[in-house]
């Protein structure tokens, strides 16, 4: 059985694993608003999931007024 002679430093291990973090996520079009979103997630623009309205989204105008 192979056993390493010396312990790998944490930075060495992180550099080796870095290719896992660099992958781009695939995007799919939302069924209701046709904007791109992450699959199996609620759409952040319209609040729908699998064609059903799940979240009530506030309009941009309402958000700006409340921030002031």
Residue pairs with C-beta under 8 A, 6 or more apart in sequence:
8 16
25 38
26 38
26 39
27 36
27 37
27 38
27 39
28 36
28 37
28 38
28 39
29 35
29 36
29 37
30 36
30 37
30 43
30 45
30 46
30 48
31 48
31 50
31 51
32 43
32 46
32 48
32 51
32 53
33 43
33 45
33 46
33 48
35 43
35 45
35 46
37 43
37 44
37 45
41 49
42 48
42 49
42 54
42 55
43 49
45 57
46 53
46 57
47 53
47 54
47 55
47 56
47 57
48 54
48 55
